[in-house]
Structures are given as structure tokens and as C-alpha cells.
């Protein structure tokens, strides 16, 4: 089975009469092949429509969400770790979100409300600190720092709005300015102005980053080097809070923000499409890291997702709806029996390996064997012991019982009654194996939250080799 995540642009059009979406819907409705979760980001997208048309206006879309997700929700915990929750009806989840939103709105907390207690606390926060626009940090040479400010005058001017132009500023003043700025950031043009100033200062070549003839990482590295940093990833890590403790979900969202700010397929902030809409797109990219396939109908979202997964070394395929249909049709044929399955594996390892280590040769497969595995490897000195695994994201969050069951059922069709089966599929450890007439041992194992399939060529022990006992 494959896990497929769709952003709301794609999800909302399932069951449309458009030919591509009709084909995609026909594939995705098959719950024996696909697991399709919904997320908090889908609820955010739906809630914006709810505010315009009410609950009746979004009922049809909620039905689509429930029809394909089958009540499987991806949620992020307080520590920004992701987990699957099942069953939870999408309609019920939407009702809970609306109630929470209405409750917070009823509190009617304004910017002035947030600033009022700050006035009482100002004496405690009236600690004077060096103004970074006027004085360089202690660990940076004054001349080098001034040179950096001179090369980014527009950006420095925008930061000055936050910290002022005195030699020192207070923590209280910075906090007050931050509260005022954050209150408008999602609704006005503040973000656009900051981003535009930064890109003008660094002379960012956004067109080159969109040109498929060039690697965008080269342009992003150039941006970073203009700020005396080694490369783009160093720039990204500078903005990553609690780098060692950040979850993959949080890292993905932050990387998307830095990519956008640096001109990589930047989204336009405009009427009806504010920064909060774009932040939701970044959440979709984060949630999709738990899956095998991410389908998006938005070009900027797809390009950011592809580069984000590449930079963070996450194996998630990113498709348009049409690309998903083409990929599925191309790889829709299934192996008919166990002999063809073993022949196919022999063909795979005959090809040059994707990666070679001291111990193993790895063969990455762009499609999915038995609807699940996409990597075959074997010891360098033993091609008769093959191991099949799912190579993907470390954010996959364990393995579903039905994923194990799906592979098991295919092997039962190939080889019939197993030679041995140990434990239940839902147990922490599960194993089932077959020994063919040609002495090929086929062993499916689920252990430590990972599913593996081992194929070993055995040898018959001759009686004279046994000796006397």
C-alpha cells in the first residue's frame, strides 16, 4: 500500500468531472492500495471557506475529505511531532476546530489587550541592549559587520523599524514592536516589504532559480555567501530555533519559509491570499513527509516541496495530479506469480547499484514492489540474500497493520500456505516465511516498526555431510 497526501488544491477536486481528476479519484478510492490521511492544514483551508459560506457551503467538501481519508488524521503534538489518529471523522474534527476558533474570537483579544500588561512589566524588561543596527555583535569584526549592513541597506532599514536607531534599545521596546508587527503580518504588506528589501539588497536572481537548466541550490548558496556564510543550509540553520531538538515537521516549515524569502518560487501576498494561506501550504508539505507521495495542484508548493525534501534527504515523490495518474498507469501492472516475482528481483540486482557501501549494494526502484517496497539490497559478497525495504522519510511514523497485511496477502497468493508464521500482525514482532521447492526461503518480518522481506537461496544438506551425532 502507498501513503498518498494531497494538499487542499488537489484534494478538493477529487470527484470532479475533469478527466485527470476522474482518473486520480478512481485510483485513490481503492483502499486496498492507498492510505490517504487528512490533516489540520486541510481544516485550516476549509475554515477559510466556512467563514465565507457557512457550514452548509463546505458540507460537500467535508464529504470528499471523509470519503477518501476514511477518518485517518495526521496531527502534530505539542512538541511538533506527528502522529496518526484513527478513527476521527473529518466532520467532527471540523466542528471542533470551529468551536475552538469561535471561543478564541469570543475572547476578543486585541493588540491593545496584549500591550496593556506589557506597560506594567516594562520596568522589569527595561534592560538596555546593544542595537544590532548601530553596533556589531561581540563575536563579529566591526568593519566586516558594517560592510554587511552597507550591502543590505534596505533590509537594515526594515529591521530599524523594529529596534530603532539609538545605540541601545530595550527588550520591552522590541517586544512591543514585535507584538504590533505580528498582529498585522498575516494581513498586510509587511512581509512583502521585508522580503522585497532583502532580495533587492542581495540582488537575488529569482528567474535563474526558476530556470530548469540551473540547480537552484547554486543561486541560494550565492545569496548566503553575500552574507559571509558558507552556504544556504548554514543560513537556514541560523534561523532554526533549538536546532538539535527541532522535529522534522518544524524543520520542513522553516526551510520553506527561508526558501520563499530567498526568492525560490516565492508566493505573492495579495488580497485573499495572505501569509497565513502560505503558512498552511508549508504545513501541507510537512504533513506529506509521512507519506510516499505528495500531490499538489500548486506549482510554487510543489517546487518548494521537491527542494525541501531534497535538502533534508526525504524520499517523497511530488506530483501534479496528472503526473500521479501517469505514474500510476505506468506502474499499474502487477506480478502474476512467485516465479515472475523472483525473476524480477534478479533483473533488479543485475543493474548497476544505486549506492555501494562497505557492506551492502543498494538498488533503488522508482516504482513499488508488491505495492510497498522501493529498495533492494544485498551483502557485497552474497547476491543470494536479498533484502527488500521501504526507503523513505524518517517521518513515516511506524507501519500500519494493513500495510503489513497487504504484502502478506500478495505473498500468500504467490506461495500458498506458509511454512511458518509467528505472532499476530499487530504484535511488536511478526514473521511469516515460505520455503519453495527450489529451496528459496522467503521471510516477511515486522520488527522495531520496520517491515522487511528477505529472500535467501538455501542449499540442501546431504546426508553424508551431517556426520554421526
Buried (B, 14 or more C-beta within 10 A) or exposed (E): BBBBBBBBBBBBBBBBEEEBBEBBBEBBBEEEBBBBBBBBBBBBBBBBBBEEEEEEEBEEBBEBBBBBBBBBBBBBEEEBBBEBEEEBBBBEBBEEBBEEBEEEEEEEEEBEEBBEEEEEEBEEBEEEEBBBBBBBEEEEEEEEBEEBBEBBEBBBBBBBBBBBEEEEBBBBBBBBBEBBBEBEBBEBEBBBBBBBBBBEBBEBBBEBBBEEEEEBBEBBBBBBBBBEBEBBBEBBBEEBEEEEEBBBBBBBBBBBBBBBBBBBBBBEBEEEEBBEBBBBBBBBBBBBBBBBBBBBBBEBBBBBBBBBBBBBEBBBBBBBBBBBBBBBEEEEEEBEEBEEBBEEBEEBBEEEBBEEEEEBBBBBBEEBBBBBBBBBBBEEEEEEBBBBBBBBBEBBBEBBEBBBBBBBEBBEEBBEEBBEBEEEBEEEEBBBBBBBEEEBBBBBBBEEEEBBBBBBBEEEEEEEEEEEE
